[in-house]
Each structure stands twice: as structure tokens, then as C-alpha cells.
Amino acid sequence: MAVNGLASAELREGIAHFFNTAKKYERINRHNEAVVAYTKAIDLNPDYSHAYNNRGLAYAKLGEYEKAIRFYDKCIELDGACAEAYNNRGNVYFKMGEYKSAIVDYTKAIDLDTDYITAYRNRGFAYFKIAKLERAIEDYDIVIKAEPSNAKNYYRRGNVFLEFKNYLKSFSDFNKFIELEPDNAEVYYKRGNALEGLNKYLKAIDDYDMAVKLNPHYVEAYYRRGKAFRKLKNNLKAIEDYYKAIKLEPGFADVYHDVADINYQLGNFQEAFNAIDKAIILNPDKDNYYELKACIFHKSGDCLNAIKCYEKALEINRNNSIYYYHKALTECKLGNIKEAVEDCSRAINIDLDKYLYYLLRGNLYFCQQFYQKAL
């Protein structure tokens, strides 16, 4: 990326002036002015690959991704060995959600410079985004070996392990982050998630306590602490946390769903209906909300409305066998044996390995005196 073929010292001085001016603008986030200055440097030397790379960076910071890619392309055309340009173009593809293209560019950057730790880190995150978790772990292992004191690297790898449901390794990485940086609410929250995965609910609650201490507006931490309290059958504490979450974020539909579920389990049907109706108003496209409302209707003795809710849940998600099974049980209660058999058969077609479905259908055939089918 050196400036070549310039006989005039004055011309070289002019190029350096515009290039350095552009970098000063970048440092104070005046990216439009930086673009102008880089352009002037390029006008003086159209083969100045570094200026194309930096102009791409400025456009990327302005959110003008297509222009950024165009200038990274030009830099690579002039200097095919520029690992930085490949990495930077990969970052733009990443921001555009084109993770596979990003991975191709990060890989090229690494091929050109096997010690380019930033490219490994970026590629690891891109692999995570497309659920290639083992590849993400491989890249983060390299990053952590090179930068063992960088807490963020442990956080990133911990998130991959968490997605993998490898809760022990996830816990270990979040623990290492906290050793290095002990005042990060999000990492306590994530470690709490890992502890829940390990069924260590009291310790998870301790971490959620720390998360909300560091960030009293951490909605998700209140919600997850509430769920942990539920696992410990402390419904009073759970509801208390759920309402804290609702106060901070009134549109958090899943919290209302969980409040409804607690009240359903306790037999407080009116409170359960109030909460699940609120959840459905906030998000009418969640099949499990209608399924819970169906359960509440069923348990409160209103089987007709329960069936309507199961049908609504199945409109949204026809591949959930348990909905058909529960609907079959409700049809049984109404004496609709034929409909119940049909629902059982649909459940079995989706999930061939659930013996309860066969048992119910067998009993229904027996009731209809279809003894051969029952067997």
C-alpha cells in the first residue's frame, strides 16, 4: 500500500496531507469530511490502495455499505495481499447479515496473515451467527490463546458454549470474565443462565441479584430470576420479579404468559385469564399463549372455549403434537370420541414415539368397541 511512481516530493506531501487530515476527521467521527479528504488523496494518486481501504471504512461508519464494499474491492484490486481490506469488507457483509460472505473474507484475511487475531475473532462471531458452533469455538480458542487477558473473548466463547448447552464450559468462561472485569451486569446474567442449565437455581439467583444490583433496569434479569424462583416453587417471589419486569417493560408479553401459568397452576383462573389475555393482545401470534389459555378453559370446565383456543394454537403451529393430544383429551371430556381419535392420530403422525398418544387412542377405540384397532 505504498505510494509508488511519484517523482514530485510536493505531490507526495499533498497526498500525505489529505490522508492524514482524513484520519484526523475519522478520530472525531466526522466521517463525511474524512471521505472528502480521502478522495482528494486518491485524486492525486489513483493507485493509493490504503486510501481506498480507509475511504471504505468511513463509508461503513456512515452506514453506506454498498459504497464501502466498492472501495474495499478497489483496494483489493490494487493490493491483493491486503488482509485488512478483506477483514473490513467482511465486517460490512456481517453488518448486512451476509454472514457466509463475511466468513469468506475473514478466511482470506487469515490466509494472508495467520496472526490476524481480529479476523479470527470476527470469523468466530460470524460462525456463531450461522450456528456453526464448533467452528466458532475453534476460532475463539485461537483468540483466547493469543489474548488471555481480554475478558470479552471469554464472554464471546461463553455465549457459544451456552448456545451449545455446554453449561459447565459456559459457566467457566463467564467466571473468567468476572475475574478480569467484576462489574459487568450482563455477564452475571449470562452466568446465571449457565447455572440454571446446571440446575443450580439458588446460585443462579445470586447472579441475577448481582445483575440487577449493577443495573436496576435489567428487565431480562428480573424475568429470569423469576423463572429460577419458579423452579424452586417459590411462586410468590417469582410473581414479584415478573411484576418488576412488567413495570420496566409493560410490553413484555412472555412475562404475562408466565404470570398466567402460575395462576393457572394455583387455580386462580380469573387472574390467569387476565394475564394470558394481556399476553395475547401484546403478541397475538404466539401459539403457546393460546395453548395455555386452552388449558385454563379446560381446567375451569369450559371445554368448548378450550377447543377453540387449541384450534387457534394449531392455526399458528400445526406441527405441535401435544396440542392435538390435549385437544383430544378435551374432546373426550365432551364425549366427542370420533374427533378425539382424529386428533390422537394427528399427534401420532407428528411424533411416532409418544406412547401416551397410542394409549389414549387405544382407549378411545375400546370405548367405540373397535377392539382389533385398540390392540
N, C-alpha and C positions, 0 to 999 in steps of 0.2 A: 504493500500500500504506500510505497514511497512515491514522491513526486519525481517523475523522470522526464528527461528531454527538455529541460528549461534552461536556456542559455542565459537568461536575464536574471540577475540577483534581485532586481527591482520587482520582477514578476513573481519570483518565489516569495519575496517579502509580502506582496499583496495577497497572495493565496494564504499564507500563514496568518496574516491579519484577519481576513474574513473567517477563516476556520476557527481561530481562537476566539473571535468575537461571538461566533455561533455557540461555542462551548460555554462561554460566559452567560449567554442568554438561556441556555439549557439549565444551568445551575440555579437560575432564579425562576424557572418554569415559564419563560417567555418563548414558547416553542414556535409560534408564528414568526417572530423575529429571527429565531435560530434558522428556520427554513430559508428565509431570505438570504441570510449571511452564507449558509452552506451553498446556496445556489450561485452566489457571486464567486465563491471559491471554485465551483465546478465550471462556471463560465470561463474562468481564467485557465483552468486545466481540466478538460473534459474526461481525462483518464485518471482522475484523482479518486480512486476506489474508496478510500476512507471517508471522504466527504459524502459519497453516495450512501454508505452504511449509516453515517450519523444523521443524514437527512431522513433516512428511513426510520431511525429511532425517534426523531422529532415528530414525524407524521404519526407514528404509532402512539406517542403520548397524546397527540391531538385526537386520537380515535379514528384517524383516516387510514384504515388498514390496507385498502387496495393500493393506495399510493405508497404506503410503507413497503409493501411487498414488491412493487415495481422498482423501488430504489435498492432494495436488498438484491433483487435479481440482477440489477446493473452492476452492483458491487461484485457479485459472484462471477458475473461475466468477465469483469476486468481482472479479478483476483480469485481464481477458483480454490485457492488454498486458505481463504479467509474463514476460519472456523467461527469467528464472532458473528459474521453475517448470516451463516446458516443457523446459529443459535437464535439470533434476533428474529429471523424470519419464522423460525419455529415458534417463538413467543407470540407472534402475530397470529399464526394459524391456531395456536392454543386459545387465544382470546376470541377467535372467531368460532370456536367449538370444533375445529377441524383437527381432532387430536391425532389421527393417523398420519396426516401430513406433517404435523408438528414432530411426531416421533421420527419420521424420515429425516427431517432436517437436524434434529438433535443428534441422531445417529451419525449423520455425515460430519457434524461438528466434532464428535468424539473420535471418529475415524481420523480426522485431520489433527486432532490434539487429544491424545489419550489421557492427558492430565486435566482436561477441561471439566472441573468438578461442577460448575454451574450447569453445564449441559447434562451431566448425569442426573443432577437434582431435578432439572426441568423435565427430562425424559421420564424419570420415576413418577412425577406427578401426572404426566400425560398417560402413562401406562395405568395408573390408578383410575383415571377418568374413564378408560375403556375396559375396566375390570380385569386387566391383565396383572393380577396382584403379585404373582411370583416374580414377574419381570420387574415390577415396581420395587419389590423388596431387594432384588439383586442390585438395582441402581442405588437405592438408599444405603445399602451395606457399604458400597464403594464410597459414597459421600461421607458417611459417618467415620469410616476408617481414615479418610483424609482430613476431616474436621470434627474430631471427637468432642470438642468443647462448644460446638454450635448447638444450642438447645433446640432450635427449630427443626433440625434434622431428625431428632428423636421424635418430635411431635408428628412430623410427616410420616415416618415409618410406623409410629404407633397407630396412626389412623388407618394405615393399610392393614396392619395386624387386626385391628378392631373390625374392619370390614371382612376379614378372613375368619372372624370369630375365634381367632387365636388370642384369647383374653389374657392369658398369662404373659405372653410376649408384649402384648399391647400395654398391659399394666407396667411392665418393666421399663418400656420406653418412656411412658408418661412420667414414671417415677424418676427416671434420669433427667428428664426436662425440669422437673420440680427441684431436683438437687441443684441444677445450674441456675434456674430462674424461679424462685419460690413464690412469686406474686402474680401468677397468671391464672385468672378465673377459669378461662376456657379449658386449660389443661387439667385443672382439678375436676371440672365437669366431665371431661373425656376419661379421666382415670376412674371416676365414679361409674361411668358406663362399663368400663372393663371389669370393675369389681362386681357390678350387677351380673355380668356374664359369668363370673366365677361364683355366683350365688352368695356373695359376701355383702349382704344388704346393709348391715349396720356400718361397715366401713365405707360403703358407697355413700350412705347418708352423711357420714363425716366429710367426705369430699364435696358433696353438694352443699353442705353447710359452709365450707370454705369458699366455694364458688360464689354463693350469694353474699357472703361477707365481703369479698373483694369486689363484687358487682351486684348491689342490691336490686338491680333491674334485670337480672338474668332470668328471663321467663322460662327458658327450657330447663334450667337447673331446678326451679321450683316444681316444674312438672315432673321431671324425672325423680326428684326426691319424693314427691307424692306417690309415684308408682312404686318406689322402693318401700315406702311405708305400707302400701297395699300388700306387697309380698310378705311383710311381717304381720299382716292382718290388723294393722293399726289404721282403720278406716277414718277415724276422727282426724288424725294428723294428715292423712292423705287428702281429705277434703279441704282441710285448712290450706295446704300447699296449692291445691288446684285453684282455690279461690284467689290466692295471691297471684297465681299466673294469669287468671282471668282479669283481675284488676289491672295488671300491667298490660295485658293484650286481650281486650274484650272479644276480638275476632278469632281466638284460638279454639277452633271447633273441636279438636281432639280432646281438649280438657273437659268440655261439656259432655262429650261421649263417656269419658271415664267417670265423671260425677254421676251420670245416669246409670252407669253399670254398677257403681257402689250402691246406689239407692235401690236398684233392681234386686241386687243380692240381699239387701236388708229388708226387702218387702215394702219399701217406701215408694209405691208405684206412681203416685202423683208427682212427687219430686223427680222421679226417674223420667216420666213423660215430659215434664217441663224442661229438663236438661237436654234430653235427646232431641226434642223439637227445636231447641235453640241450635244444637249442632247441625241439624238438617237445614235450617234456614241459612246458616253460615256456609255450609258446603253440601248442597243437595245431590252431589254426585258420588258420595261415599257409600258403597253397598253395605259395609258393615254397620253403618248407622241405622239403616232400615232393618237389618237383621236383628240388632239389639232391640229396636222398637217392637219388632215382631215378637221377640221373647217376652218383653214386658206385657204386651197384649195377651200372649198365651198364658203367662203365669197369673195374670189378673182375671182370666176367664173369658176374655173376648177373642175367641178363636177366629171369627170371620175377619176382624181387622188384622189379626196376626197373619193370616194367609195373604191379605192384600200387601202387607209390608214385605213378606217373603217374596212375593211376585215382583215387587218394586226392586228389591235387592238383586233378584235374578235378571231383571231387565238390564241392570248395570253390569252384572258379572254372572254369566251363565256357566262358568266353569268351577263353581264352588260347590263341591258335593255336599258339604254339611248343610247348606241352605236347603237343598232338596230333601235331605234326611229330616231336618227339623220341620219342614213344611209337611212331610209325610206324617210325622208324629201328630201335628196339629190337625191334619185331615182325619186321622184316626179318631181323635177326640170328638170330631163332628160326625163320625160314622161314615165318612166318605172313603170307603175301603178301596174302591177302584182307583180314585185319584191318588191315594196313598201308595198303592202298588206302583203306579206310573212314576211317582216321584222317587220311590226307592230304586226303581230300575234306572232312572236318570242318574241318581247318585252313584250306582254301581258302575254305570258306563264311564263315569269320570274317574272313579277310584275303585279299582277292582279288588283291592286288598283290605277293605274295611269290613270285618266280619259282622259288625253291628248292622250294616245295611242289609246283608243277606239274612241275618237273624230276624230283623223286622219284616222283611218281605216274606220270609218263610212263614212267620206267624200270621201274616195277612192272608197268604194263600190257604193256610189251615182254616182260618175263620171263614173263608169262602168255600171250604170243603174241596179245594184243589190239592188233594193230598200228595199226588205224584209230584206236582210242582214244589210243594212245601219241602219234600225230601231233597 
